[in-house]
Amino acid sequence: MSLRRQLAAVRAAEASVELSHAALRARWEVLRDSSLAAATPGRIVVAGLLLGYLGGKLAPALKQPELKAGLDRGIDLLTQLLRLLAVGMPALAPLWAAKAAAEPAAEPAAEPAAKATAGGAR
């Protein structure tokens, strides 16, 4: 293989890596933005209250061996539900974004009609 062909192969590989890097950066930014948007203060407080309540209620069960099996199943169920939410939320994000994009678009369309009505009243 000639040196020119090897250099062309290296350039093609570098271009491929650049594309992959750009795609990864875009996905990371979407993930970061969506996670920051999802972590509202109200949700953080509710999650803290819920986990504190559950921790207080489940603490005595850790001391009783017969209840430990039920607790393990409950924790497994909670883990599976959280995984389901983690998978489902990003899948629903495009639908929410489309809905949010459609709502502001409807408002400016109503403004020219209001202006035409107001202009006609003069």
C-alpha positions in Angstrom: 0.0 0.0 0.0 1.4 3.3 -1.0 2.0 6.2 1.4 -0.7 8.3 -0.3 -3.3 5.6 0.2 -2.3 5.2 3.8 -2.6 9.0 4.3 -6.0 8.9 2.7 -7.1 6.1 4.9 -5.9 8.0 8.0 -7.8 11.2 6.9 -11.0 9.2 6.3 -10.6 7.7 9.8 -10.0 11.1 11.3 -13.1 12.4 9.6 -15.1 9.5 10.9 -13.9 10.2 14.4 -14.8 13.9 14.1 -18.3 13.0 13.0 -18.7 10.5 15.9 -17.3 13.1 18.3 -19.8 15.8 17.1 -22.7 13.3 17.4 -21.6 12.3 20.9 -21.3 16.0 21.9 -24.8 16.7 20.6 -26.3 13.8 22.4 -24.5 14.8 25.6 -25.8 18.3 25.4 -29.4 17.0 24.9 -29.0 14.7 27.9 -27.5 17.5 30.0 -30.2 20.0 29.1 -33.1 17.6 29.6 -31.7 16.4 33.0 -31.3 20.0 34.1 -34.8 20.9 32.9 -36.2 17.8 34.7 -34.5 18.6 38.0 -36.8 21.3 39.2 -36.7 22.3 42.8 -40.2 21.0 43.4 -39.4 17.6 42.1 -36.2 17.4 44.1 -38.1 18.3 47.3 -40.9 15.8 46.6 -38.3 13.1 45.9 -36.5 13.9 49.1 -39.6 13.8 51.1 -40.7 10.5 49.6 -37.4 8.8 50.1 -37.2 10.1 53.7 -40.6 8.8 54.4 -39.9 5.4 52.9 -36.6 5.2 54.7 -38.2 5.9 58.0 -41.0 3.4 57.4 -38.6 0.7 56.0 -35.9 1.0 58.7 -37.6 -1.3 61.2 -38.0 -3.9 58.5 -34.3 -4.2 58.2 -34.1 -5.5 61.8 -36.7 -8.3 61.2 -35.4 -11.1 59.0 -38.9 -12.3 58.0 -39.7 -8.9 56.5 -36.3 -8.6 54.8 -37.4 -10.8 51.9 -40.5 -8.6 51.2 -38.3 -5.5 51.5 -35.9 -6.9 48.9 -38.8 -7.5 46.5 -40.1 -4.0 47.1 -36.7 -2.5 46.4 -36.4 -4.6 43.2 -39.9 -3.4 42.1 -39.0 0.2 42.8 -35.7 -0.2 40.9 -37.6 -1.6 37.9 -40.1 1.2 38.0 -37.3 3.8 38.1 -35.6 2.1 35.2 -38.9 2.2 33.2 -39.2 5.9 33.9 -35.6 6.5 32.9 -36.3 4.8 29.6 -39.7 6.3 29.0 -38.9 10.0 29.8 -36.4 10.5 26.9 -38.8 8.7 24.6 -41.5 11.2 25.4 -39.3 14.3 25.3 -39.7 14.8 21.5 -43.5 14.7 21.9 -43.3 17.3 24.6 -41.0 19.4 22.6 -43.3 19.2 19.6 -46.3 20.2 21.8 -44.3 23.1 23.3 -43.3 24.3 19.8 -46.8 24.1 18.6 -48.3 26.2 21.4 -46.3 29.4 20.9 -46.9 29.2 17.2 -50.6 29.3 17.8 -50.4 32.6 19.8 -48.7 34.8 17.1 -51.3 33.6 14.5 -54.0 35.1 16.8 -52.3 38.5 17.1 -52.7 39.6 13.4 -56.4 38.8 13.6 -56.7 40.9 16.7 -54.7 43.8 15.0 -56.9 43.6 11.9 -60.0 43.8 14.1 -58.6 46.7 16.1 -57.5 48.4 12.9 -60.9 48.0 11.3 -62.6 49.5 14.3 -60.8 52.9 13.8 
